[in-house]
Amino acid sequence: MIIFKFDLYRDGGTIELETDQGVFCFDGRMGSTTSGRLYNGYPKPDNSNIIEDYTELEFEIIESLKKFKSEFYQTTIDYLITIKQK
């Protein structure tokens, strides 16, 4: 997987990753009951685009993030890698 873009929403911290396999988001919305879960695109209000079998995909994303560098978001990237490897 190749990550093209890393972005952070101002909704509480949802992380968006644009990759060669699509756009994925880690939920960080304030008050969300699915915080930290992986979505196909930005989380919909009814959570209908949550990725149920996310373990393998999440692992692949984290491994790709280890190679991705961002001058602006590197601290957030490093933190995400750390919390997802626990």
C-alpha positions in Angstrom: 0.0 0.0 0.0 1.2 3.5 -0.8 0.0 6.5 1.2 -0.3 9.6 -0.9 -1.8 12.0 1.7 -2.3 12.2 5.5 -4.9 14.7 6.8 -6.6 15.5 10.1 -10.2 16.7 10.5 -11.1 19.3 13.0 -14.0 17.2 14.3 -12.1 15.9 17.2 -9.3 14.2 15.3 -10.5 12.0 12.6 -7.5 10.9 10.5 -7.8 10.5 6.7 -5.4 8.6 4.6 -5.5 8.7 0.8 -3.9 5.6 -0.6 -3.5 3.7 -3.8 -6.2 1.4 -2.5 -8.7 4.1 -1.6 -9.5 6.6 1.1 -9.6 5.4 4.7 -10.3 7.2 8.0 -9.6 6.4 11.6 -12.6 7.8 13.6 -11.7 10.6 15.9 -15.1 12.4 16.0 -16.0 13.9 19.4 -18.6 11.8 21.1 -18.2 8.9 18.7 -18.9 5.4 20.0 -16.5 4.0 17.3 -13.4 6.1 18.2 -10.3 4.7 16.6 -12.1 2.4 14.2 -11.3 2.2 10.5 -13.8 3.5 7.9 -14.0 3.4 4.1 -13.9 7.2 3.6 -15.1 9.7 6.2 -17.4 8.1 8.8 -21.1 8.4 7.8 -23.6 9.5 10.5 -25.1 6.0 10.6 -21.6 4.3 10.6 -22.6 2.3 7.5 -19.1 2.6 6.0 -17.3 1.1 9.0 -14.9 -1.6 8.0 -15.9 -4.8 9.9 -12.9 -7.0 9.1 -10.3 -4.3 9.6 -7.4 -6.1 11.3 -5.3 -7.0 8.2 -6.1 -3.7 6.5 -5.2 -1.7 9.6 -1.9 -3.6 9.9 -1.1 -2.8 6.3 -1.9 0.9 6.8 0.3 1.1 9.9 3.2 -0.6 8.1 2.8 1.9 5.2 2.7 4.8 7.7 6.1 3.8 9.0 7.5 4.7 5.6 5.4 7.9 5.1 6.9 11.2 6.3 5.1 14.5 6.8 6.8 17.7 8.0 3.5 18.9 9.4 1.8 15.7 10.8 4.8 13.6 11.8 4.1 13.7 15.5 0.5 12.6 14.9 1.7 9.9 12.6 4.2 8.6 15.2 1.5 8.6 17.9 -1.0 6.7 15.7 1.6 4.1 14.9 2.4 3.7 18.6 -1.2 3.3 19.8 -2.2 0.9 17.0 0.8 -1.4 17.7 -0.4 -2.1 21.2 
